[in-house]
Amino acid sequence: MGVEIKNRKAAFSYFLTDQYTAGIQLLGTEIKSIRAGKASIVEGYCRFEGDEFFIFNMNVEAYGHSGYVTHEPRRVRKLLLKRTELTKLQRKLRDVGVTVVPTRLFIADSGYAKLEIAIAKGKKLVDKRNTIKDRDQARDLDRRG
């Protein structure tokens, strides 16, 4: 069950603060595609619709052996969190420039698909350049030492 799909672009584009692990409400063909590693969370983002929390733009490819009943790859999926976590997220999302992005999609020990989400604040171009510079310096130090 070693499926782990990461969103490397999130750490580069945003300052990530609080992290939460949420369950996802999926269809049968969706969980089979995720177990096969055919999902992408790079373009995904999370938002409230009323009191419920959803992930938008997460791509789960159609399952190959599904027959004629299949799912829509980019459909909106409900995230399952505790009420206290939802109220914390609602409070933090009131700030300007703050969003929630998915960072990791994995299969837990229980067999369920879980999504790790983080509260994110956008980086400016200068911050992105500093991230690249720090990464290059760390790579050079590893080569020397």
N, C-alpha and C positions, 0 to 999 in steps of 0.2 A: 504493500500500500504506500509506496514511497513517492506519491505524486506531490510535487511542489512547484507551483507556478508563481514566479515572482514578478513584481513590477519595479524594475530597476530605474525606470524613468522617473518614478515618484520621488526617490531620494535625491535625484539630481535637480528636479524642477521645484521642489518644495522643501521648506523646513518642517520636518515631521515632529509632532509632540506626543500627545497621548495616543496609546494604541489599545484597540479592543479586538476581541475575537468574537465573530458573529457566525451563527448558523445561516444557511441559505435554504430557502424554500425552492426545491427543484422538482422537475419531472423525471420519470424513470430513464428516458433516453439521455437527459442532460447529465445525470450522475455517471452513466456509463461512458459518455464522452469525456468527462472530467477525469475519470479513472484511467482512460486511455491517454490522457495528457493533451487533449485537443481543446484547450480553452485559452483565452487571453484576457487579461485584466488591465492592459496598458492604457486603453482609452476609457476605462471605467471611472465613474464617479458616483457618489452616494448623495441622496437628498431625501428630505421628509416630504411625504404627501399626506397631509392631515397629521395623525399621530403615529403613522407607520413609517418605517425607514426602508428605502429601496436602493438597489444598485442599478444604475443605468449604463448602457453601452458596454456591458461585459459580453464578450463573444464566446459562446460555446458551440462548437461545430456540430452539425447533424451527425447522429450516430449511424454508422454504416449499415448495420444489420437491423435497422428499426422497422423495416417494412413500409407500409403506407402511412402509419401514424408517426409523426415526427414533431419536433419543436422548432420554434422560430429562434435562430441563432442569437439575435441581439434583444431578446425580449426583456422586459423589466422584471427583476426578481426581488422578492421581499427578503430583507435581512431580519434575523431573529436575535434580538438582544433583550436583556432584562429591562424592566421599566425604569429602574434607577439609572442605568447606562443611557437609555434614550433621553431622559430629562437632562442629564449632563451634556449630551451631544447637542440637544436643542439650545441649551444655554450658551454653549461655546460657539455655535453657528450664528448667533446673533451679531457677533463681531464682524466688522468689514474686512474682506480679504481672506476669510477663513473658509475652508472647504474640508470635505472628508474624502480621502482617496483610498482605494484598495492597495495594499502592499504585498499580500501573499495569499494564495489560494492553495489549500492543502486538504488531504484526507486525514482526519484525526484517527486515533487508536480505536475509537468507537465505530469507525467505518463511515461516519458522516462527513460531508464536505463542509469545511470551515473557511471563512474569509477573515483575514486580518486586515483591519482598517486603521487608519491613522488620521488625526486632525492635522491639517496641513495649511501652511501660509506660504504664498508664492515667493520664490526667490527673484531678485532682480538680476540683470545681466552680469553685474559686477560680482555678485555672490556665486553665480554659476562659474565664472572665470576662476574665482578663488577655489572652488571645489575641484576644478580640473587641475589647477596648479598643485594643490595639496595631494591629489591622487598621483600626479606625475612625480612629485618629490618622494612620496612613499615608495613608488615603484623603483626609483633610482636607488634609494637606500637599501631596498631588498636585494638589488642586483650586486651592490658593493659588499654588503655584509653577509 
